[in-house]
Amino acid sequence: MNPYLILSIVLLVIVAALVVYIVADKIKRRKDLDELIDFLTKVQDRDSFPDLGLEAEGKMLILRSEIYKLASTLQEQYSGEVRKNAYMADMLSNISHQIKTPLTAINLMTDALKNGSLDEASRRRCIANIESQTDHITWLVRTLLALAEIDAGVLVLKKEDVPVKDIVDGIVSGIAIEADIRDVEIKTDVPFDNVISCDRRWMSEAFSNIIKNSLQHTEPGGFISISSEETNLSVNIHIEDNGCGISKNDLPHIFERFYHGGKSDPNSNGIGLSLAKQIINSQNGTVSCESEEGKGTVFEIKIYKSATV
């Protein structure tokens, strides 16, 4: 056979193969593009991410994987913002609800003062009540904002070594008159060398809320015992009373925000114990409670010496 004819046939076969390859490659690229568009459409729906697809390979699989990662990150950020907005809405609603009652009382007493028909004793009582309700609103707002800061992780805590006795003695001194009026004995057994690393102000707030809760639920003639001990891992503080106790149904919920148990004080806002728990937890500590109706309650606070919680 003529060698030039053979060469021509070989060249023709090569050209035909190249044409087939180019056409097939274009078809494949078009198919990959269609599949990528379909993948992006599913990702955009956000309800659920599609599988990367076993049919994808090479650069197309890498591209899908990167899109998937980016979409996942964006969805997580979006969900986080939604949660933050919902939390802020709930917090504002809670603040509004909590200050409604004292504001109503202030308005009523203000109207009574405007009337001018009150005698001097009644007028003084109204003024004292207005001051009390104003202080209560201030405490509510400060407490709720503190809870929001703790939840958001932006509360600035100034750590220092503080003797537990200093904290306890300061709280007991502040409630001594109320305890005398209620005829409740407060006993303390706190060694001075029991020292914890904490923000003094906020830890005092936490301890105070728990001790005041015990005082409110202890009958005349009862007692509150506050003691502490040090172990290799932690300093443990016990706050015990022989008050009315907590029911089995209420006990699992006492640290929940705005929870009101069956024996709660009608004037309680249900945030004192919740705030105490969050403060203690934020300072490398834990708080737990054991109680029996009619026999009393024991709170145990553990402040760990190292980041073990």
Buried (B, 14 or more C-beta within 10 A) or exposed (E): EEEEEEEEEEEEEEEEEEEEEEEEEEEEEEEBEEBBEEBEEBBEEEEEBBEBBEEBEEEBBEBBEEBBEEBEEEEEEEEEEEEEEEEEEEBEEBBEEBBEBBBEBBEEBEEBBEEEEBEEEEBEBBEEBBEEBEEBBEBBEEBBEBBBBBBEEEBEBEEEEBBBBBBBBEBBEEBEEEBEEBEBEBEBEBBEEBBBBBBBEBBBBBBBBBBBBBBBBBEEEBBBBBBBBBEEEBBBBBBBBBBBBBEEEBBEEBBEBEBBBEBBEEEBBBBBBBBBBBBBBBBBBBBEBEBEBEEBBBBBBBBBBEEEB
